[in-house]
Amino acid sequence: MPIIINSSNAFILFDEVALVEPGDSGAAFGSSNFYDYVIVEGSKDAGKTWNYFLPGWSCRDNAAWLTRFNSLLDANGNSLAAGDMSLLKKRQLDMLSSGYFKAGDTILIHFRLYSDSYVLAGAGQLISEYSNTLLAFRSQN
């Protein structure tokens, strides 16, 4: 369902665990050394093109996630570690911070996980407690 972004408090709030392959330490999102990632994107053209609210992230974004990912690796470097609820961390995304979206835009939102073909991504991403109670947007009629 499309939403219209309000001018203030335009946040997406959720709890998550992201046990996806970390890139090299210090690698920038979009570089060849960033590897797998999760991302939240919006579309102003009914899903034809997508732009991020915040650059993608991996288990390197949280020390507990990185420790868990690396706690059980097979001979090929694939993580066999499982996530659990104790790893959930709150995330707040400002829909206006990327500069691509502005107040009044009608958008779709999706969550995406990208995994390259080199190392299995691990457990993936768990999203919980997605909330629109503090989101400053309204449904479009």
N, C-alpha and C positions, 0 to 999 in steps of 0.2 A: 504494500500500500504506500503510495507516495506521501511525503510529508512536506510541509513548508517550514523552512528554517526561520526562527524568530531572530530578532536583533540582539537579544541578550540571553545568557544562560543556555546557549545552543550546544549542549553536551550530550554525548552518548556515554552511559554508565553501565558497566558490567563487571563481573568477577570472571577471572580466567586462569587457566593453566596452559602454557604453550611449551610443550616438550617436542620442539622441532630442531633439527640439526643447526647448531650454532655456526656462524661464519667465523672467520679469523678474527681474533681480538683487534678491535679498532677499525674493522672493515665497515665502510659506509654502505647504507642501503642502496641497492641498485648496482653495486660493484660486483665483479665476478667472484670475489672472496666473501660475499655476504651469505651465500648458500640459501638454505630454506628460510621461510618466513611466514608469518601470519599478518594480516592487514585488514583494515576496515575501510571500505571505499564507498563513494557516493556517485550517483549518475544524475545528470541534469537532462539527459536525452532518452529517457525511458529504457536505460540499460544498454544502449549502443556503445557508449564509452564510459569508463570508470576512472575516477581520480581519488587518491587517498586523502584522508583527513590528517593522518600522521604517517610518516614513513613506516614500513614494515619492521617487525621485530621477531626475535627468536628466543630460545631458552637463555641466550646470553643476556637478555634484558632483566633477568632476575637470578640472583646467586643460588637460591634454593632450586630453581628450575634447572640451571646448568649443572649443579651438583647431582641432581636426580638423573638427568639425561646421561651423564658420564658415569653413573654408578654401576651400570650393567651393560658393557659393550661386548659384542661378539668379535670374532677374529677379523671381520671385515670393517669394524668400526660402527656397526649398526647398533643403535641403542635398543635394548630389550626392556628398559626400565618403564614401569607403569606409573601413571600419575594417580593422585588421590586428592580428596577434598582439602587436606592440610596444605596443599600447595596453591590454593586459590588466592589470587591477589586482585585487588580492585584496580580498575582502569577507568580513567575519565578522558574522553576525546573531545576536544573543542572543534566543532564542525566548521568554524570560521578560521582556524589558525593556519591552514595551508595556503590561504589566499585564493584558492580556486572557487570556493563557495561563498555566497554572501546572503545576508538576511533577505528573505523573500523568495529565494530559490526553492522550486519544487523539485524534490530529489527522491531517489530510491537509495536504500542502503543495503550493502551485503558484506558478509564476513568471508574472507578467502584465505586458504592455506596454499602456499606454493612450495613444492618439493622438487628438487632436481633429481636426476637419475643416479647420483653417485653413492649416496648413503641413505638408507631408509630413514624416514623422517622421525622415527620414534613414535611415541604415543599420539602425537598430534596436538590439537587444541580442544580444550573444554571451555565452553562459555556458559556461565550460570548467572542468575540474577540480573539478566538484561532488564533494564528499567527505563521506562518512559515517564515515571512519576516526577522526575526532576528535569526532564527534557523540555526545552522551551520550543516546542513545535506543535503544530496541529495537523490533523488529517485534512486532506483536500477533499472536498465534496464533488 
